[in-house]
Amino acid sequence: MSYQERYEYFRRAAEEALRGAVPADVPEPLRSAMNYSLMAGGKRLRPVLLLAAYNLLCEDITPALPFAAALEMVHTYSLIHDDLPAMDNDDLRRGKPTCHKVYGEGMAVLAGDGLLSLAFETMASSGHPKAFAALKELALRCGTRGMVAGQCADLNAEEQGGNEELLHYIHLHKTADLLTAPIVMGLTLAGADEELLSAGRDYGRNMGVAFQIIDDILDVVGSEAVLGKHIGKDAEENKCTWVSVYGLEKARQDAEKYTRAAEDSLSALGEKANFLKTLARQALVRVQ
Ligand code: GRG
């Protein structure tokens, strides 16, 4: 299978796991609001990362699917809440009106809350023998010392101004934590040893930081039509980004540096790591 075919294989499997994941007895309009954002497309990068990491050790990816779905639920909740007027105040996401524009702010808050708790319900109901360890990894990475902490620093920086230390903290926690979780969860579910888990953590951290640097760059030079969201907002809102702290040129160089570190962290795996290495490279040259 080529890289593209493999990505599509994992993406489709995740898409299928998400279809019908919101239970039928969730009251309306909450159910529609959750499904609206969950099924709005996107790259499905986090589920793909989890399935690829799992697939390094296990052929049949079926047992990992509830965890792949859970990751996308958490990611979607974070996007819904991030788009609210109280945070980034965006009206466009994934090329569509944001959740609160369609369902109202109150319902968007609840749709995010609902997706977050449904993610943990989905993992807990999987019956996988390693479910508890995977669930704990996601709780730590998305919570108050992970993504939520990163978002807190991001909001604070708007008020207080940014600096290098804050910038690294934001990139590590707001973004890299939720890109490291899939790798560690996939490997954990597949029964990896500590050496492989440690390599996976290094890969996720470096790829995650590079991913956010590119996001910062795209907010300056990207295309709104391709990205499906407004650009130029970071500067408008005085955000602490790799571009605002280091400038565009160094941002490009550092994105390359972190991507190479991500690739290198998997070198002991040889050819088996080709998909994840290519994914990190593709993330570097992405336009959306
Ligand atoms: C509200 C707790 C809370 C956290 C929000 C996700 C997030 C943290 C903010 C969204 C804005 C942003 C730039 C986040 C950094 C992570 C990132 C680049 C998200 C976009 O992820 P993609 O590119 O999106 O994978 P798609 O739409 O493809 O899934």
Boltz pocket constraint, residues with backbone or C-beta under 6 A from the ligand:
constraints:
  - pocket:
      binder: B
      contacts: [[A, 41], [A, 42], [A, 43], [A, 44], [A, 45], [A, 75], [A, 77], [A, 78], [A, 79], [A, 81], [A, 82], [A, 94], [A, 142], [A, 147], [A, 148], [A, 151], [A, 174], [A, 175], [A, 211], [A, 212], [A, 215], [A, 288]]
      max_distance: 6.0
